[in-house]
Amino acid sequence: MYTPARPPGQRPNLTETETMEQTQTQSEKPFTGEMAIMGREGDTKIMWDKTKPVEVDVARSNFEKLRKEGYSAYAVSDKGDKKGETVREFDPNAERYVFVPPMQAG
């Protein structure tokens, strides 16, 4: 098989087998939830793996802290069945939360 020369640092093309192995590895990844926290400087993201109790505890702690600070929390699903549902309690099985800061009078 002919492989053309590539500039140093350029990644080689993956073979079909390598691509298939990557796909299998990606599909076997543990579930990861995500929090997107909107702020003046941009969004901050917090991710957790529901199979790791320490990560779930950190995510729950951040969820509760943000709610106490007045942030509104919305559960968002990538599947399209539920969008923007207001939530008040942390669920480690949620796909994604979006936090919106409290409104300030101007």
N, C-alpha and C positions, 0 to 999 in steps of 0.2 A: 504494500500500500504506500502510495506517495504522500509524504507530509511536507508541505511547503515550509520554507524557513520563515520564522517569525521574529519580530524585533524582541530584544531582551525585555523580560518582564511581562510580555503578553501571554495570557493564559491560552493553553492549547484547547482545541475544540474537543468536547466530550464525545466519547463513543456512545453508541446506543446503549451498551451495557452499563457504562458509567452513569448515563442519564437515568436509566431505569433504577439503578441502585440508589441514586439521589432521591428520586421520587418515592421509592419505598421508605427510605429513611425519613423523609418529610412527612409522609402519611402516618408514620409510627410515632411522631412527636407527641408528647403528652399535651393535654389540653392547657391552653394558656388563656387567661382572662386579661383584660386590659382596662385601665382607667385613663381617660383623656381629660386633663384638667386645664380648662381655659384660663388664661391669665394675660396681663398686659404685655409681658415679654414673649408671649407665644404659648403654645400648649406644652404641658408636661405629661409624660406617659409613665404609668406604673403598670408592670405586668406581673402575673403570678401563675404558678403551676398548681392546679387544684390538688395534685397528689403530694404536694410538699407543704406540710402543716406550718412551717415557719413562714413561707411565702404567703400563705393564706392569712396568717395572723398579721403580717405586716400590711397586706392589702386591706384587711378589715379595720385595722387601726387607722390607716390613712383615710378610709371611707368615713369612719366616725368623726375624725378630726375635721375633715372638710365640711361635713354636715353641721357640726357645732359652730363652724365659722360662717355659716349661712349659705354655703354653696347649695345649689339645687342639683340633684342627681337624677340622671335619666339612663335607663337601661336600653341599649340598642342592640338589635340582632342583625347580623349580616344576612340572615336568611330572608328578611323582609316580612316575617310574620308579625313582629312587634317592633315598632319604631318609636323611640322617644317616650317610653313609659316612665312616669315619675316613680321613683323608688325611695324608700326611707330606711330600708335595712339592707345590709350587705348579703349577697348570695354568691358564694365562691364559684358557682356553676354559671354565672352570667358571662356572656361573651364579652360584652363591652359596656362600660359606664362612661358617660360624658358628664363632667361637672361644669356648671356655669356659675360664675361668681355672683354674689348678691348685687342687686342694683343699688347704685348710690345716687342720692339726690345731687343735682348740680346747681 
